[in-house]
Amino acid sequence: MVTASENDERSGAERPPEPDPERERLKFLARLAGGLAHEIKNPLSTMSINLTLLEEDLDRAAATGGAPAGPREARISKRVTTLKREVERLEGIVREFLAFARRSEVNRSPLDLGHLVQDTADFVEPENDSAGIRQHVDIEPGLPLVLVDAGQIRQALMNLFVNAREAMPDGGELLVRVQRVGKDAIVSVTDTGVGMSPEQMERCFDVYWSNKKGGTGLGLATTRHIVEDHGGRMRVVSEPGRGTSFDFTLPLAVELTRGAESSSSASSTGQA
């Protein structure tokens, strides 16, 4: 006869996990952000299109008028340019809100992590070059594959690369490293930027918290949750005036496969 406690032990793995108050709060914030972003997105797009058309009209009038533009026309053109820049900034914020709100299920597939990191680093290198940032990528050869959602991990990397660039307004060094440590692959992104105080490090992953002017506080929060959704961990080390290093782990595919095989074997033995 199976006792209640024994039955609980056998069926424990099948019981739904306890609700996580933090995750529930984030889900609510994500829904709220998504709704607001959708309401704002369409008017912003319309404003952007009309400002572009107005800018083209002003340029066309200046080109066909024969006389140089006067102070009034110059002021109007400057204001249109300022408005376009602000609309573009707001559109970027809306995109971040929508990306945060649309966090979906992890669709895993075998992936060469080193290749993904190198490809993403190559993508941001021209912008880093123009910002005076020297980029170095060090990838350990022969790394086993990881089982990840490529789009989500690329988004996490992009968030870290953008964060590093914004931390180095006067240029600097960016070091990206991928290596194996035990059962995990570790990706580290290190900059020589302004760094963070202990208080800032404590809060840098909080949703909607940012120490940057115009920041949404979603980039690092999104990155951390992407990593955790993949069974990884994230860590930050920083020193004011010297720079910051973020690193995150991802389980190697071979280790996930071994774990699944062990669980299957144990389950078969228990049934026997």
Backbone as CSV, one residue per row, in Angstrom:
resi,resn,N_x,N_y,N_z,CA_x,CA_y,CA_z,C_x,C_y,C_z
1,MET,0.854,-1.196,0.000,0.000,0.000,0.000,0.888,1.244,0.000
2,VAL,0.495,2.230,-0.801,1.262,3.463,-0.884,0.651,4.486,0.057
3,THR,1.476,5.016,0.944,1.005,6.033,1.879,0.850,7.367,1.159
4,ALA,0.151,8.297,1.815,-0.061,9.616,1.215,1.256,10.329,0.985
5,SER,2.171,10.202,1.954,3.454,10.887,1.814,4.255,10.294,0.661
6,GLU,4.198,8.931,0.512,4.923,8.294,-0.589,4.327,8.715,-1.921
7,ASN,2.986,8.793,-1.962,2.327,9.214,-3.202,2.705,10.644,-3.553
8,ASP,2.792,11.495,-2.514,3.189,12.875,-2.743,4.598,12.949,-3.294
9,GLU,5.490,12.092,-2.744,6.869,12.092,-3.203,6.959,11.648,-4.663
10,ARG,6.154,10.617,-5.021,6.207,10.113,-6.396,5.611,11.103,-7.389
11,SER,4.562,11.798,-6.949,3.874,12.699,-7.872,4.340,14.145,-7.735
12,GLY,5.316,14.376,-6.845,5.753,15.752,-6.602,6.246,16.440,-7.839
13,ALA,6.937,15.697,-8.713,7.481,16.314,-9.920,6.383,16.764,-10.863
14,GLU,5.168,16.182,-10.693,4.085,16.520,-11.596,3.240,17.670,-11.081
15,ARG,3.430,18.037,-9.813,2.645,19.132,-9.252,3.100,20.449,-9.866
16,PRO,2.182,21.353,-10.131,2.587,22.644,-10.705,3.458,23.400,-9.713
17,PRO,4.425,24.164,-10.201,5.312,24.899,-9.311,4.551,25.951,-8.514
18,GLU,5.085,26.283,-7.358,4.485,27.329,-6.538,4.550,28.659,-7.294
19,PRO,3.495,29.460,-7.209,3.525,30.748,-7.903,4.637,31.636,-7.370
20,ASP,5.336,32.303,-8.269,6.427,33.204,-7.939,5.877,34.631,-7.964
21,PRO,5.755,35.298,-6.796,5.176,36.648,-6.766,5.913,37.620,-7.683
22,GLU,7.247,37.512,-7.753,8.010,38.419,-8.599,7.674,38.217,-10.070
23,ARG,7.565,36.952,-10.483,7.237,36.686,-11.891,5.819,37.148,-12.221
24,GLU,4.886,36.960,-11.268,3.524,37.420,-11.497,3.477,38.938,-11.635
25,ARG,4.279,39.617,-10.812,4.338,41.077,-10.896,4.904,41.511,-12.247
26,LEU,5.941,40.817,-12.709,6.546,41.143,-13.994,5.584,40.884,-15.148
27,LYS,4.801,39.795,-15.039,3.812,39.515,-16.077,2.781,40.641,-16.153
28,PHE,2.348,41.118,-14.980,1.377,42.214,-14.953,1.970,43.470,-15.570
29,LEU,3.234,43.789,-15.196,3.896,44.962,-15.747,4.088,44.828,-17.252
30,ALA,4.384,43.609,-17.702,4.572,43.373,-19.132,3.273,43.620,-19.896
31,ARG,2.157,43.116,-19.353,0.864,43.348,-20.011,0.539,44.838,-20.050
32,LEU,0.807,45.516,-18.931,0.547,46.959,-18.868,1.418,47.702,-19.877
33,ALA,2.704,47.355,-19.917,3.620,48.013,-20.845,3.214,47.754,-22.282
34,GLY,2.813,46.505,-22.571,2.412,46.167,-23.929,1.197,46.956,-24.375
35,GLY,0.202,47.075,-23.487,-1.002,47.825,-23.831,-0.704,49.294,-24.088
36,LEU,0.089,49.897,-23.211,0.442,51.301,-23.388,1.258,51.512,-24.659
37,ALA,2.203,50.614,-24.901,3.066,50.750,-26.074,2.261,50.674,-27.362
38,HIS,1.293,49.756,-27.408,0.465,49.639,-28.608,-0.349,50.905,-28.834
39,GLU,-0.841,51.522,-27.761,-1.628,52.740,-27.896,-0.778,53.898,-28.399
40,ILE,0.504,53.893,-28.039,1.393,55.003,-28.400,2.037,54.796,-29.767
41,LYS,2.248,53.545,-30.154,3.033,53.227,-31.341,2.465,53.836,-32.623
42,ASN,1.180,53.660,-32.877,0.599,54.137,-34.128,0.630,55.660,-34.266
43,PRO,0.239,56.431,-33.241,0.365,57.897,-33.372,1.801,58.348,-33.604
44,LEU,2.760,57.692,-32.961,4.162,58.061,-33.167,4.584,57.810,-34.615
45,SER,4.161,56.686,-35.171,4.499,56.388,-36.565,3.910,57.434,-37.498
46,THR,2.675,57.834,-37.233,2.038,58.865,-38.058,2.775,60.194,-37.944
47,MET,3.170,60.562,-36.728,3.928,61.790,-36.526,5.246,61.745,-37.282
48,SER,5.931,60.603,-37.222,7.223,60.461,-37.884,7.090,60.632,-39.393
49,ILE,6.064,60.009,-39.966,5.839,60.117,-41.413,5.547,61.560,-41.815
50,ASN,4.681,62.229,-41.050,4.314,63.606,-41.392,5.480,64.570,-41.211
51,LEU,6.313,64.343,-40.217,7.495,65.189,-40.042,8.483,65.002,-41.182
52,THR,8.624,63.765,-41.646,9.501,63.505,-42.791,8.985,64.219,-44.038
53,LEU,7.670,64.152,-44.261,7.071,64.835,-45.410,7.235,66.356,-45.302
54,LEU,7.065,66.877,-44.081,7.227,68.319,-43.876,8.676,68.736,-44.134
55,GLU,9.617,67.919,-43.678,11.025,68.202,-43.902,11.342,68.214,-45.399
56,GLU,10.765,67.262,-46.129,10.971,67.211,-47.586,10.370,68.437,-48.262
57,ASP,9.193,68.885,-47.814,8.571,70.088,-48.374,9.453,71.314,-48.153
58,LEU,10.017,71.424,-46.954,10.889,72.567,-46.657,12.138,72.552,-47.530
59,ASP,12.723,71.359,-47.689,13.923,71.239,-48.531,13.597,71.575,-49.984
60,ARG,12.428,71.110,-50.438,12.029,71.365,-51.831,11.775,72.863,-52.052
61,ALA,11.147,73.498,-51.076,10.868,74.939,-51.199,12.164,75.741,-51.222
62,ALA,13.124,75.327,-50.394,14.408,76.023,-50.360,15.171,75.835,-51.671
63,ALA,15.018,74.637,-52.263,15.758,74.342,-53.492,15.173,75.068,-54.704
64,THR,13.868,75.298,-54.703,13.211,75.906,-55.871,12.957,77.399,-55.706
65,GLY,13.177,77.907,-54.495,12.872,79.316,-54.244,13.871,80.265,-54.854
66,GLY,15.078,79.812,-55.106,16.081,80.663,-55.718,16.858,81.491,-54.723
67,ALA,16.224,81.925,-53.640,16.903,82.743,-52.635,17.249,81.883,-51.433
68,PRO,18.331,82.225,-50.711,18.679,81.455,-49.521,17.587,81.560,-48.460
69,ALA,17.448,80.487,-47.670,16.418,80.465,-46.619,16.709,81.538,-45.583
70,GLY,15.644,82.209,-45.158,15.792,83.238,-44.147,15.794,82.672,-42.742
71,PRO,15.922,83.531,-41.733,15.949,83.070,-40.330,14.696,82.293,-39.943
72,ARG,13.535,82.733,-40.463,12.282,82.051,-40.123,12.294,80.617,-40.639
73,GLU,12.680,80.421,-41.883,12.728,79.086,-42.462,13.752,78.211,-41.738
74,ALA,14.873,78.817,-41.371,15.913,78.066,-40.659,15.413,77.588,-39.300
75,ARG,14.650,78.443,-38.600,14.088,78.054,-37.297,13.093,76.912,-37.460
76,ILE,12.249,77.017,-38.487,11.255,75.964,-38.725,11.949,74.640,-39.015
77,SER,12.962,74.676,-39.874,13.692,73.451,-40.224,14.356,72.838,-38.994
78,LYS,14.929,73.688,-38.143,15.589,73.192,-36.928,14.582,72.536,-35.988
79,ARG,13.400,73.138,-35.863,12.377,72.573,-34.983,11.863,71.237,-35.513
80,VAL,11.695,71.138,-36.830,11.257,69.877,-37.425,12.292,68.779,-37.161
81,THR,13.572,69.119,-37.318,14.640,68.147,-37.066,14.638,67.698,-35.608
82,THR,14.432,68.632,-34.689,14.380,68.301,-33.258,13.202,67.387,-32.956
83,LEU,12.048,67.700,-33.538,10.867,66.871,-33.327,11.074,65.462,-33.876
84,LYS,11.689,65.348,-35.054,11.952,64.030,-35.632,12.847,63.209,-34.717
85,ARG,13.876,63.852,-34.177,14.801,63.150,-33.287,14.096,62.650,-32.032
86,GLU,13.214,63.474,-31.470,12.489,63.069,-30.266,11.494,61.952,-30.557
87,VAL,10.834,62.024,-31.716,9.909,60.954,-32.100,10.661,59.643,-32.273
88,GLU,11.834,59.689,-32.896,12.641,58.479,-33.064,13.051,57.909,-31.706
89,ARG,13.382,58.804,-30.760,13.752,58.340,-29.425,12.573,57.652,-28.746
90,LEU,11.398,58.250,-28.863,10.203,57.656,-28.264,9.850,56.321,-28.929
91,GLU,10.052,56.241,-30.243,9.792,54.977,-30.933,10.729,53.892,-30.425
92,GLY,11.971,54.254,-30.128,12.911,53.287,-29.564,12.462,52.793,-28.201
93,ILE,11.945,53.706,-27.377,11.437,53.323,-26.056,10.246,52.381,-26.202
94,VAL,9.345,52.704,-27.134,8.175,51.852,-27.361,8.606,50.458,-27.800
95,ARG,9.621,50.371,-28.669,10.110,49.058,-29.113,10.618,48.247,-27.936
96,GLU,11.303,48.908,-26.993,11.798,48.198,-25.811,10.647,47.690,-24.964
97,PHE,9.614,48.517,-24.779,8.450,48.089,-24.012,7.793,46.872,-24.663
98,LEU,7.640,46.918,-25.986,6.991,45.817,-26.685,7.835,44.546,-26.613
99,ALA,9.141,44.689,-26.723,10.020,43.515,-26.621,9.897,42.887,-25.245
100,PHE,9.799,43.734,-24.220,9.648,43.225,-22.858,8.299,42.542,-22.681
101,ALA,7.256,43.145,-23.254,5.900,42.610,-23.081,5.692,41.317,-23.847
102,ARG,6.453,41.121,-24.943,6.232,39.964,-25.802,7.130,38.785,-25.466
103,ARG,7.766,38.807,-24.326,8.599,37.658,-23.956,7.756,36.393,-24.025
104,SER,8.215,35.461,-24.847,7.412,34.278,-25.128,8.113,33.023,-24.633
105,GLU,7.530,31.891,-24.999,8.132,30.615,-24.639,9.500,30.472,-25.296
106,VAL,10.372,29.734,-24.627,11.713,29.506,-25.158,11.652,28.372,-26.174
107,ASN,11.937,28.677,-27.435,11.963,27.666,-28.493,13.407,27.228,-28.712
108,ARG,13.796,26.168,-28.024,15.205,25.747,-28.032,15.555,24.971,-29.300
109,SER,16.788,25.180,-29.734,17.374,24.367,-30.797,18.884,24.373,-30.601
110,PRO,19.594,23.337,-31.078,21.053,23.290,-30.910,21.717,24.473,-31.617
111,LEU,22.668,25.103,-30.936,23.263,26.320,-31.483,24.734,26.403,-31.112
112,ASP,25.522,26.896,-32.048,26.927,27.211,-31.801,26.961,28.597,-31.149
113,LEU,27.130,28.635,-29.834,27.079,29.900,-29.095,28.197,30.842,-29.528
114,GLY,29.381,30.283,-29.753,30.497,31.116,-30.181,30.198,31.846,-31.473
115,HIS,29.563,31.141,-32.409,29.222,31.756,-33.690,28.201,32.873,-33.498
116,LEU,27.192,32.647,-32.655,26.169,33.666,-32.407,26.789,34.906,-31.769
117,VAL,27.671,34.701,-30.786,28.317,35.835,-30.126,29.175,36.610,-31.117
118,GLN,29.962,35.895,-31.934,30.814,36.563,-32.916,29.980,37.342,-33.928
119,ASP,28.883,36.735,-34.397,28.020,37.380,-35.379,27.395,38.651,-34.816
120,THR,26.944,38.590,-33.556,26.329,39.761,-32.931,27.368,40.849,-32.678
121,ALA,28.569,40.433,-32.258,29.645,41.404,-32.037,30.049,42.082,-33.347
122,ASP,30.104,41.316,-34.435,30.418,41.896,-35.747,29.362,42.926,-36.153
123,PHE,28.109,42.644,-35.801,27.015,43.548,-36.163,27.172,44.917,-35.491
124,VAL,27.606,44.944,-34.219,27.701,46.220,-33.495,29.062,46.893,-33.659
125,GLU,30.030,46.191,-34.254,31.390,46.735,-34.327,31.481,48.064,-35.069
126,PRO,30.808,48.255,-36.235,30.917,49.558,-36.909,30.468,50.722,-36.024
127,GLU,29.380,50.533,-35.281,28.906,51.612,-34.405,29.881,51.837,-33.256
128,ASN,30.477,50.747,-32.738,31.481,50.901,-31.687,32.711,51.630,-32.212
129,ASP,33.114,51.311,-33.430,34.265,51.991,-34.033,34.029,53.494,-34.111
130,SER,32.825,53.871,-34.551,32.525,55.302,-34.687,32.448,55.993,-33.329
131,ALA,32.225,55.211,-32.266,32.168,55.776,-30.912,33.526,55.718,-30.214
132,GLY,34.561,55.291,-30.943,35.901,55.236,-30.355,36.091,54.060,-29.422
133,ILE,35.343,52.980,-29.642,35.436,51.799,-28.778,36.150,50.680,-29.526
134,ARG,37.257,50.207,-28.948,37.995,49.089,-29.542,37.419,47.782,-29.010
135,GLN,37.077,46.908,-29.900,36.346,45.684,-29.569,37.253,44.469,-29.709
136,HIS,37.217,43.590,-28.704,38.014,42.357,-28.712,37.086,41.190,-28.390
137,VAL,37.141,40.144,-29.198,36.302,38.967,-29.000,37.201,37.745,-28.841
138,ASP,37.013,37.032,-27.744,37.824,35.849,-27.432,36.882,34.668,-27.205
139,ILE,36.871,33.726,-28.141,35.956,32.583,-28.058,36.768,31.300,-27.968
140,GLU,36.524,30.546,-26.925,37.224,29.273,-26.742,36.852,28.313,-27.872
141,PRO,37.829,27.726,-28.549,37.507,26.808,-29.657,36.943,25.487,-29.151
142,GLY,36.134,24.852,-29.988,35.626,23.520,-29.675,34.550,23.460,-28.621
143,LEU,33.840,24.563,-28.403,32.769,24.548,-27.397,31.623,23.648,-27.860
144,PRO,31.053,22.828,-26.950,29.854,22.062,-27.306,28.688,23.003,-27.604
145,LEU,27.684,22.492,-28.282,26.502,23.287,-28.598,25.702,23.586,-27.336
146,VAL,24.875,24.616,-27.429,23.906,24.912,-26.373,22.511,24.782,-26.968
147,LEU,21.527,24.474,-26.124,20.127,24.402,-26.554,19.433,25.689,-26.130
148,VAL,19.264,26.618,-27.068,18.739,27.932,-26.714,17.800,28.435,-27.799
149,ASP,17.088,29.498,-27.463,16.308,30.252,-28.433,17.252,31.320,-28.993
150,ALA,17.671,31.151,-30.241,18.697,32.023,-30.817,18.286,33.485,-30.801
151,GLY,17.014,33.770,-31.116,16.546,35.148,-31.149,16.619,35.807,-29.782
152,GLN,16.236,35.065,-28.745,16.256,35.640,-27.407,17.683,35.867,-26.915
153,ILE,18.580,34.912,-27.172,19.970,35.086,-26.726,20.628,36.229,-27.484
154,ARG,20.313,36.376,-28.756,20.844,37.517,-29.519,20.342,38.831,-28.920
155,GLN,19.074,38.865,-28.522,18.534,40.065,-27.898,19.270,40.372,-26.590
156,ALA,19.531,39.327,-25.794,20.256,39.516,-24.535,21.653,40.087,-24.799
157,LEU,22.341,39.561,-25.810,23.673,40.059,-26.164,23.609,41.514,-26.633
158,MET,22.642,41.824,-27.483,22.508,43.193,-27.981,22.283,44.164,-26.824
159,ASN,21.457,43.771,-25.858,21.220,44.630,-24.696,22.517,44.899,-23.940
160,LEU,23.340,43.874,-23.763,24.606,44.047,-23.049,25.586,44.900,-23.848
161,PHE,25.628,44.704,-25.174,26.535,45.496,-26.003,26.130,46.973,-26.010
162,VAL,24.835,47.231,-26.122,24.357,48.618,-26.091,24.644,49.241,-24.727
163,ASN,24.420,48.487,-23.665,24.683,48.982,-22.318,26.157,49.352,-22.163
164,ALA,27.045,48.505,-22.693,28.483,48.770,-22.609,28.850,50.031,-23.385
165,ARG,28.291,50.183,-24.582,28.604,51.368,-25.395,28.147,52.641,-24.690
166,GLU,26.961,52.606,-24.114,26.451,53.795,-23.424,27.273,54.116,-22.183
167,ALA,27.952,53.125,-21.620,28.795,53.349,-20.439,30.150,53.936,-20.801
168,MET,30.448,54.047,-22.123,31.740,54.582,-22.570,31.522,55.746,-23.535
169,PRO,30.982,56.867,-23.055,30.692,57.991,-23.955,31.937,58.590,-24.587
170,ASP,33.107,58.390,-23.961,34.352,58.927,-24.507,35.214,57.839,-25.141
171,GLY,34.608,56.700,-25.459,35.352,55.589,-26.045,35.968,54.710,-24.976
172,GLY,36.594,53.628,-25.410,37.206,52.707,-24.453,37.427,51.343,-25.079
173,GLU,37.425,50.317,-24.227,37.672,48.944,-24.661,36.467,48.074,-24.298
174,LEU,36.100,47.205,-25.235,35.041,46.231,-24.993,35.612,44.837,-25.213
175,LEU,35.570,44.025,-24.175,36.068,42.650,-24.268,34.896,41.685,-24.142
176,VAL,34.736,40.831,-25.139,33.682,39.815,-25.137,34.365,38.450,-25.123
177,ARG,33.989,37.615,-24.160,34.651,36.313,-24.016,33.603,35.211,-23.864
178,VAL,33.852,34.075,-24.506,33.001,32.894,-24.360,33.913,31.720,-24.010
179,GLN,33.590,31.010,-22.939,34.409,29.876,-22.522,33.555,28.837,-21.803
180,ARG,34.100,27.648,-21.673,33.414,26.592,-20.941,33.965,26.515,-19.526
181,VAL,33.062,26.433,-18.559,33.430,26.214,-17.166,32.521,25.116,-16.634
182,GLY,33.059,23.919,-16.479,32.264,22.793,-16.005,31.166,22.424,-16.991
183,LYS,29.920,22.440,-16.527,28.780,22.035,-17.346,28.159,23.199,-18.115
184,ASP,28.756,24.390,-17.989,28.156,25.581,-18.568,29.084,26.262,-19.564
185,ALA,28.469,27.025,-20.457,29.193,28.012,-21.246,28.985,29.360,-20.562
186,ILE,30.049,30.153,-20.478,29.963,31.464,-19.838,30.299,32.538,-20.864
187,VAL,29.411,33.507,-20.980,29.632,34.663,-21.840,29.865,35.871,-20.943
188,SER,30.946,36.594,-21.163,31.217,37.800,-20.385,31.380,38.986,-21.314
189,VAL,30.831,40.115,-20.899,30.908,41.372,-21.644,31.463,42.422,-20.683
190,THR,32.688,42.876,-20.967,33.389,43.776,-20.055,33.711,45.083,-20.756
191,ASP,33.430,46.201,-20.091,33.749,47.513,-20.652,34.664,48.285,-19.713
192,THR,35.278,49.325,-20.241,36.141,50.195,-19.442,35.459,51.545,-19.232
193,GLY,34.165,51.495,-18.994,33.370,52.709,-18.894,33.310,53.313,-17.506
194,VAL,32.199,53.992,-17.247,32.068,54.782,-16.023,31.902,53.930,-14.779
195,GLY,31.475,52.680,-14.945,31.290,51.804,-13.791,30.038,52.136,-12.995
196,MET,29.801,51.325,-11.962,28.616,51.513,-11.120,28.993,51.426,-9.650
197,SER,28.248,52.145,-8.836,28.412,52.059,-7.387,27.736,50.783,-6.887
198,PRO,28.030,50.348,-5.652,27.340,49.170,-5.106,25.825,49.324,-5.123
199,GLU,25.335,50.536,-4.872,23.889,50.762,-4.869,23.316,50.593,-6.276
200,GLN,24.038,51.068,-7.280,23.573,50.918,-8.655,23.609,49.458,-9.097
201,MET,24.650,48.731,-8.684,24.710,47.304,-9.010,23.541,46.551,-8.397
202,GLU,23.158,46.955,-7.187,22.060,46.291,-6.487,20.749,46.438,-7.247
203,ARG,20.600,47.535,-7.984,19.320,47.832,-8.626,19.343,47.688,-10.146
204,CYS,20.498,47.402,-10.744,20.610,47.493,-12.198,19.703,46.514,-12.943
205,PHE,19.268,45.430,-12.293,18.376,44.477,-12.953,16.908,44.731,-12.645
206,ASP,16.618,45.762,-11.854,15.228,46.060,-11.515,14.494,46.609,-12.732
207,VAL,13.256,46.176,-12.892,12.425,46.663,-13.998,12.135,48.149,-13.810
208,TYR,12.289,48.915,-14.897,12.001,50.346,-14.954,12.961,51.203,-14.134
209,TRP,14.090,50.618,-13.686,15.097,51.445,-13.008,16.264,51.678,-13.966
210,SER,16.704,52.919,-14.072,17.852,53.241,-14.920,18.561,54.454,-14.361
211,ASN,19.898,54.459,-14.477,20.675,55.624,-14.066,21.115,56.448,-15.276
212,LYS,20.508,56.139,-16.455,20.855,56.861,-17.678,19.705,57.779,-18.070
213,LYS,20.060,58.958,-18.553,19.043,59.898,-19.005,18.288,59.302,-20.188
214,GLY,16.969,59.211,-20.057,16.149,58.655,-21.132,16.087,57.148,-21.141
215,GLY,16.732,56.463,-20.184,16.711,55.012,-20.136,15.367,54.478,-19.671
216,THR,14.994,53.307,-20.183,13.707,52.719,-19.799,13.826,51.764,-18.623
217,GLY,15.027,51.282,-18.336,15.186,50.298,-17.268,14.668,48.931,-17.637
218,LEU,14.614,48.618,-18.940,14.110,47.318,-19.379,15.202,46.422,-19.957
219,GLY,16.283,47.008,-20.465,17.300,46.219,-21.155,17.923,45.133,-20.300
220,LEU,18.466,45.505,-19.144,19.124,44.523,-18.287,18.120,43.594,-17.628
221,ALA,16.941,44.117,-17.281,15.897,43.257,-16.701,15.478,42.185,-17.692
222,THR,15.308,42.574,-18.946,14.948,41.609,-19.985,16.051,40.585,-20.178
223,THR,17.290,41.047,-20.204,18.426,40.138,-20.390,18.490,39.104,-19.273
224,ARG,18.331,39.552,-18.050,18.392,38.608,-16.925,17.303,37.550,-17.024
225,HIS,16.092,37.959,-17.380,15.001,36.983,-17.438,15.142,36.042,-18.624
226,ILE,15.725,36.520,-19.721,16.013,35.615,-20.831,16.994,34.542,-20.377
227,VAL,18.051,34.965,-19.701,19.066,34.019,-19.226,18.450,33.025,-18.240
228,GLU,17.658,33.512,-17.301,17.049,32.620,-16.303,16.043,31.672,-16.952
229,ASP,15.325,32.142,-17.976,14.391,31.262,-18.681,15.119,30.122,-19.392
230,HIS,16.409,30.313,-19.670,17.226,29.277,-20.300,17.976,28.427,-19.272
231,GLY,17.665,28.612,-17.993,18.331,27.835,-16.945,19.698,28.349,-16.583
232,GLY,19.994,29.610,-16.942,21.300,30.182,-16.646,21.255,31.146,-15.476
233,ARG,22.403,31.729,-15.205,22.539,32.701,-14.116,23.282,33.920,-14.642
234,MET,23.037,35.065,-14.012,23.679,36.301,-14.442,24.355,36.977,-13.262
235,ARG,25.507,37.617,-13.551,26.285,38.247,-12.483,26.887,39.547,-13.015
236,VAL,27.092,40.497,-12.124,27.712,41.765,-12.512,28.791,42.126,-11.498
237,VAL,29.909,42.627,-12.003,30.991,43.157,-11.180,31.334,44.521,-11.748
238,SER,31.470,45.531,-10.891,31.726,46.872,-11.395,32.503,47.692,-10.372
239,GLU,33.200,48.693,-10.904,33.931,49.623,-10.048,33.827,51.010,-10.663
240,PRO,33.341,52.003,-9.895,33.195,53.347,-10.455,34.501,53.850,-11.052
241,GLY,34.407,54.371,-12.262,35.564,54.930,-12.929,36.454,53.931,-13.635
242,ARG,36.195,52.634,-13.462,37.057,51.629,-14.086,36.317,50.702,-15.050
243,GLY,35.030,50.538,-14.868,34.284,49.714,-15.808,33.396,48.681,-15.154
244,THR,32.739,47.892,-16.007,31.749,46.916,-15.561,31.898,45.638,-16.369
245,SER,31.639,44.518,-15.721,31.641,43.224,-16.406,30.356,42.478,-16.060
246,PHE,29.590,42.147,-17.101,28.428,41.280,-16.957,28.804,39.911,-17.505
247,ASP,28.404,38.869,-16.805,28.550,37.540,-17.403,27.313,36.707,-17.124
248,PHE,27.053,35.771,-18.021,25.930,34.869,-17.814,26.297,33.468,-18.274
249,THR,25.657,32.493,-17.647,25.908,31.094,-17.962,24.736,30.512,-18.748
250,LEU,25.057,29.525,-19.572,24.041,28.740,-20.274,24.454,27.274,-20.195
251,PRO,23.531,26.376,-19.826,23.886,24.950,-19.764,24.258,24.432,-21.149
252,LEU,25.306,23.627,-21.211,25.698,23.017,-22.473,24.704,21.940,-22.875
253,ALA,24.484,21.777,-24.157,23.495,20.820,-24.650,23.815,19.410,-24.205
254,VAL,25.085,19.052,-24.197,25.469,17.689,-23.806,25.090,17.417,-22.361
255,GLU,25.179,18.445,-21.501,24.823,18.266,-20.097,23.307,18.175,-19.927
256,LEU,22.555,18.961,-20.706,21.092,18.863,-20.638,20.626,17.494,-21.090
257,THR,21.267,16.959,-22.139,20.904,15.637,-22.651,21.210,14.558,-21.621
258,ARG,22.372,14.667,-20.994,22.728,13.692,-19.962,21.753,13.733,-18.801
259,GLY,21.344,14.972,-18.407,20.394,15.098,-17.307,19.061,14.479,-17.641
260,ALA,18.608,14.685,-18.892,17.326,14.103,-19.312,17.416,12.585,-19.347
261,GLU,18.556,12.043,-19.820,18.727,10.592,-19.869,18.765,9.997,-18.474
262,SER,19.406,10.701,-17.533,19.463,10.209,-16.153,18.086,10.178,-15.529
263,SER,17.292,11.238,-15.775,15.936,11.290,-15.234,15.084,10.187,-15.820
264,SER,15.221,9.948,-17.131,14.449,8.899,-17.790,14.827,7.536,-17.243
265,SER,16.131,7.318,-17.015,16.608,6.048,-16.482,16.091,5.815,-15.068
266,ALA,16.127,6.890,-14.255,15.646,6.767,-12.878,14.157,6.483,-12.839
267,SER,13.410,7.135,-13.758,11.966,6.921,-13.812,11.651,5.467,-14.202
268,SER,12.405,4.933,-15.164,12.191,3.548,-15.610,12.511,2.568,-14.490
269,THR,13.574,2.850,-13.755,13.958,1.973,-12.649,12.890,1.998,-11.559
270,GLY,12.332,3.205,-11.287,11.308,3.310,-10.259,10.046,2.564,-10.651
271,GLN,9.675,2.606,-11.934,8.486,1.920,-12.386,8.678,0.405,-12.341
272,ALA,9.926,-0.029,-12.632,10.198,-1.450,-12.598,10.101,-1.956,-11.176
